[in-house]
């Protein structure tokens, strides 16, 4: 056979293999060559690290920790600004309070210390006066009076604190709040105890009255002899009361009816005597 015939037979055999049904009603699918794929490396996010400063962590300053708990969701712009000053990022709302509580002071690199400090001063100076006051209140710092109340003095006070946070020495508001709650709770318990005593006393008095009424009804005799004995006792008691009444009346204890006062007689005047004489002459 010619080589061409052999080639034709092979092609026919391959075509039959490709169209050979794998199952009844199904035809084998022609396989496609694999396609090369390429994977692009995604850049990893920089891990957020809170540096250790020279001062006290804000979570260890009771008044600041208490002030942070009072910040409402609509006041988070203040926290974002404070977070940016501390860490140069606005921070996420879910972790912003935790990061601020862990802050213990600004950390400047030795090479760019002056530059970083100038940037901090610039960030704080951009804030309005109201925002500066809110920041001072949050950090338990005084707003100042007179020369200390001007913007430059407030900015300087904030920078000094942020470089080395310390307690301001003000009254511990957290302890005062806890003490107030304890006093209120003790007062509520005292009032509740007094109410319980009054209710118990009233209940006891009502029970005693009911018991006395029931007792008096229960002692009434049923047989003839007991009834007679009871009547004798009542008669004796009545006799004693009558004697006592007589003594009181004799001693002047009784009320006597007063006689009406007599009107004084009028003495005739000289004029009336003359008039009487004239009448007799007529």
Secondary structure, DSSP 8 states (H G I E B T S, - for coil): --HHHHHHHHHHHHHHHHH--SBTTB---------------------------SS--GGGSHHHHHHHHH--GGGHHHHHHHHHHHHSS---TTTHHHHHHT-------STTHHHHHHHHHHHHHTS-HHHHHHHHHHTT----SGGGGSHHHHHHHHHHHHHS--------HHHHHHHHHHHHHHHHHHHHHHHHHHHHHHHHHHHHHHHHHHHHHHT---SHHHHHHHHHHHHHHHHHHHHHHHHHIIIIIS---------------HHHHHHHHHHHH-
